[in-house]
Amino acid sequence: MKKTFVLDTSVILYDPQCIYRFDDNIVVVPVTVLEEMDHFKKDLTETGRNARQFSRILDDFRKRGTLTKGVDIGKRGTLVVDLFRDAEKHLPKDMSHEKGDHRILAVALKIRADHPNIPVIFVTKDVNLRVKADALGINSVDFEPSRVSIEDLYSGIVHFDVPSDVIDNFIAQKRFPMKDTSLIPNAYVLLRDQRNPEHMAYGRYSAPEKEIVQLRIPKDGVWGIKSRNMEQTFVLDALLDDSLDLVSLVGKAGTGKTLLALACGLQKTIDEGKYQKLLVSRPIFPLGKDIGYLPGEIEEKLNPWMQPIFDNVDYIVSFSGGDKPTAKRPPRRAWQELINQGMLQIEPLTYIRGRSLAYQFLIVDEAQNLTPHEIKTIITRAGEGTKVVLTGDCYQIDNPYVDSSNNGLSFIVERFKMEHIAAHITLTKGERSRLAELATNLL
């Protein structure tokens, strides 16, 4: 049976392509939604771009027919713009029809009254509006085309308990045939002795060869940075493998995601010359109350936002030179030297749209603050020979429009987990300091 989906403004601002997500059903956009979108269409933010894109989509459908009567979307679906005629009489007397949210709810009530045999579903990302809809007896749902439960998120790591001789043979031959075809491509494997848990080996599943292959990690680490646990070992292998174009790293604060990504980026860019430039970017979301506008040129404005990147680069360079930073010998401003040489570029994601990035090692830090649409925009900027590394903590989200289940990082992990050119690792053990690890676990 066909259903009627009534869309709220929040859904369109979240995903301007949302009308294509409802298969062969009827999609209704109340005229109040178009009026509310007028307030956003001039914004230079992602929300403004989404409003303008949806307006262009509607204009295209307008050329195919009369929107108020219904226009075919595709897959036998229909798009309708409702003009709110006589809808206010369906609202309770204590709900003013002057308020936009109430006018949108009134449209859902009117459609349900006019077509009692067709299920009406109100779609919104506004929690309070869903509560109001429920109070009015309207079936209301969140718009979640890309929701992935954080508890079920693919970890990228599997464990096998095997006989001792299997581990010995794997270490000697550097490969082990795997008949279990249910393994995900590039899944990282821990082979553990059934009788002696201390006897173990690490590997990665190669889907084309259907076997577990040994990891290739430099004995001396990368720019003085060595892995401190199993998960970090897997991360180094993925970041240093040129056959992997996309690597996603998820983990709590202090697990080494950004530090390892930067160290491998410097190794591949400066030492090996595999990439022309190390490009680092992160979304700009303040922790707590914002301090307002910042003075200076774009580089000066970015400094406060990109300081975590600069700290990590200075730390890596200090270690690579054998100068462990101390109170008497703080890290030098190595990042400034790398920027001056053109080897390192720091850029906000605001200006990445429309670019084509070829032969670059691209690190997107704090990717959990991006929407699936924004993540798609970034990854589609990757040109020939570019490697994209996404890092973030799905439990530390500052963007009010996404959560741990529908953010862009979780979305990418699930969508790319079966692809041969992608790898993912979830890090759980903090290595920043004893205090940071304790705070992460207790607070």
C-alpha positions, 0 to 999 in steps of 0.5 A: 500500500502506498503511504504519504510522507509529509516532510518538515523543513529540518529534513530538507535542510539535512538532506536536499535529496530526501524526496528520492528516499521514499520509493514509490510513495507520495511525498508532500512538501507543505508550502510553509516549508518553502517559506521557512527555507527562504530564511536559509537560502542566502546563508553561506553555510551547508544549510544554506547550500542545501536550501538552494539545492532543494529549490533548484530541484523543485524548480526542475520538477515544476517544469514537468508538471503542476506541483500542487497536483503532483509530479512523478519523482521516479520509481512511481513516486509522486511529489506534491506541494500542499498550499495549506488550504483549509488545513487550519481547521484540523488543528486544536483550538489552543494551537495557533496556525500562525506558527510554522510548525503547527501549519506543517502539522495541520497539513498532515492532519488534513491529508489524513482526514481527506484520505483515511485509507492511506497511511500518513507519516510525518517526517522530521528531525525536530524532536519536539515536533515529533512529540507534538505530532504524537500528541495529535495522533500522527505517526511521526518518524525521524529521517534517518537514511544513514543511521548506524547503531554505534554499538553495531558499528563495524570494528575492522578487527576479528579474533581467531583462536587457532592451534599453535602450529597455525601461528608458527606457519603463518609467521614463517610463510607470512600468509595463511589461506582462509576458507572463511569467505564471510570475512570483510575485505581488509579486516585486521586479524588477531590469531591467538593460540588456543592454549597460550594466549600470549602466543599470537600473530597479527595479519590482514585479510586479503580478499582477492587472494583469500588469505591472511597476509602479514602486516608490513610495519617499519621496525623503527616506527614512522618519524619516531612514532611506534605503535603501543598496542595491537590497534595502533599496529593495524592503523600503521599498516592501513595508513602505509599501504598505498593500495588503500585509498580510504582509511577510517579511524574511530576511537576515543580521545587519546587513542592516537588517531590523529598522531598516527595519521599525521606521522604516516602522512609525513612519511609518505609525503616527505620521505617517500614522495608518494604524495605531493602534499599533506593536506589536513582539514577539520570542521570548525565547531567550538567546544562551549561558547564561541569567542566570536570573530577572529582578527587577521588573515585566513591563516591567523583565523584558522590557528585556534581551530587547527592548533591540535594539528600543529601540536601533533606535528611539532610532537612528531618532528621533535621525536623524529629528531631524537629531541624528546620535548621537555619543560626546558626544551619545548617542541619547536614550530616545525609545522610552520617550516613545513607550511613554508616549504609547501609540504603541509597545508591546513585548510577548513572544510568550508572551502573544499567544495568544488576542488579536485585534490590529486596526489595528496594525503588528505586527513579529515580530523573530527569527521564525526561532526560532519553529515553524510552529505558533507562526507560525500562532498569531501571524498568526491574531491579526491582525485587520482592518487589521493589517499583520504584518512578520516578520524574521529570519536563518534561519542564526542559530537559538537554538531547539533544536527548529527548524533553518534548513529547518523554522523558522516563518519559512522555512515562511511564506515558501514558503506565502505566496509565491503570495498577492497580499497578501504580499511577501518580500525576502531581504537579502544585503548588510550595512550595519551597519558594515564590521566587522559585514559582514566578521565575518558573511562570515568567521566 
